[in-house]
Amino acid sequence: MKRFENTNVLVVGGAGFVGSNLVRMLLAEGVARIEVVDNLLSSDPENLPNDPRVVLNACSIADDLFLKSLTDRFDYIWHLATFHGNQSSIHDPLADHENNTLTSLKLFNHIRDFKRVKKVVYSGAGCAVAEKTFGPAEATEETDLVAIDGDSPYSLSKIFGEFYAKYFFKQYGTPIVRARFQNVYGPGEVLGAGRWRGTPATVWRNVTPSFVWKALNGEGLTVENEGIATRDFIFVSDVAEGLMALALKGKAPEAYNIATGVETSISNLADLINRMTENRTPITRLPKRAWDHSGKRFGSTEKAKRDLGFEATTSIEDGLEATIRWTKENRKRIDHSIQKHNIHMNNK
Ligand SMILES: NC(=O)c1ccc[n+]([C@@H]2O[C@H](COP(=O)([O-])OP(=O)(O)OC[C@H]3O[C@@H](n4cnc5c(N)ncnc54)[C@H](O)[C@@H]3O)[C@@H](O)[C@H]2O)c1
């Protein structure tokens, strides 16, 4: 018996990087129908598999007219929509509010009395709750004690989502669990996906796909602050596995890390990617980014292992190898996605 046999599910933000990987894994797990709601702000419809069980509603989950049509027909809901990412949210905090905070509030408020849904999984972010330190990092636990000095509107919105998740559970019993992802990487993260969001971070979304793309093109990688910052890099199929485990075994309204527990410095990541792609162009060192106070961090894996039986299984070497292979295979598509922002990039 497959784990999601004959279920109807909703994936909000399902055309995105993590969402589209989750959709693929859910199809393999026997779902009957997947409804995706995605306004394609940071994704393109090609990301979704061509399968009659997948239906894309290309609109915002904060659209009142659309919400009216969203009835109590789902067994599981994953809420992955976000305004991607930190730098775009600093550029346009109101767009972040519309697509990051308001999306969570409107979705949770709308489904609060749904009877059929067994679990709603909200994607929080480990970065939003981690201690801001460039000193040695302690594993971030799933505590709800959070300092109120977020680095960006994005990270504040991710915490608001957690506040609302707990609130709607307490007030209405809505079965929302909170996933806190560490840094996800892997196939399906298309540089420049979606619409221009005000800064070059629209193209250079995250460190891993940016490094892989530049290294494959023989360009020098740039690291800020000597590359001393560390992250817990987790492969996307492990994250999708964690998201499914949370739907089946997570206890509302608890928070669970979706992490590897392994710390990798940005400098080591750059060296590793250069080695694996045979890129010999030297690394350029830049000063620290002014807005970024989040130095070293990784997530504790204990609770997810104990309560969900979830453990990430992909090593960074294997994950990078798969990412490099996928990037080579999708070179044309990624290049097109980057080029479409040229008019904005040239004005920066
Ligand atoms: N990728 C990571 O490293 C990481 C780390 C921590 C947390 N997360 C969280 O995981 C989730 C998925 O991230 P991702 O990396 O796949 O990002 P992504 O940008 O690829 O996916 C987000 C999706 O949400 C969609 N979206 C934006 N506004 C929307 C709206 N108003 N209504 C419906 N859809 C909307 C976007 O078009 C996009 O498809 C996000 O909530 C993100 O905050 C990701």
The ligand as a Gaussian input file, in Angstrom:
#p B3LYP/6-31G(d) Opt

LIG

0 1
 N       14.528000      26.498000      -0.178000
 C       14.979000      26.680000       1.065000
 O       16.179000      26.588000       1.335000
 C       14.019000      26.982000       2.178000
 C       14.523000      27.134000       3.484000
 C       13.638000      27.422000       4.512000
 C       12.282000      27.530000       4.242000
 N       11.812000      27.384000       2.976000
 C       10.369000      27.535000       2.733000
 O        9.924000      26.459000       1.897000
 C        8.871000      26.899000       1.059000
 C        9.201000      26.538000      -0.388000
 O       10.379000      27.223000      -0.772000
 P       11.039000      27.067000      -2.194000
 O       12.494000      27.069000      -2.007000
 O       10.389000      25.950000      -2.909000
 O       10.652000      28.457000      -2.849000
 P        9.935000      28.767000      -4.233000
 O       10.020000      30.243000      -4.418000
 O       10.484000      27.919000      -5.310000
 O        8.447000      28.329000      -3.957000
 C        7.473000      29.190000      -3.397000
 C        6.262000      29.143000      -4.300000
 O        5.233000      29.989000      -3.739000
 C        4.600000      30.630000      -4.833000
 N        3.849000      31.789000      -4.339000
 C        4.308000      33.003000      -3.994000
 N        3.305000      33.798000      -3.594000
 C        2.170000      33.051000      -3.679000
 C        0.797000      33.328000      -3.439000
 N        0.395000      34.543000      -3.024000
 N       -0.110000      32.353000      -3.643000
 C        0.293000      31.118000      -4.108000
 N        1.579000      30.805000      -4.362000
 C        2.503000      31.767000      -4.155000
 C        5.741000      30.968000      -5.774000
 O        5.330000      31.281000      -7.078000
 C        6.563000      29.686000      -5.703000
 O        6.141000      28.749000      -6.654000
 C        8.740000      28.389000       1.306000
 O        7.670000      28.620000       2.191000
 C       10.049000      28.788000       1.947000
 O        9.919000      29.907000       2.796000
 C       12.654000      27.116000       1.926000

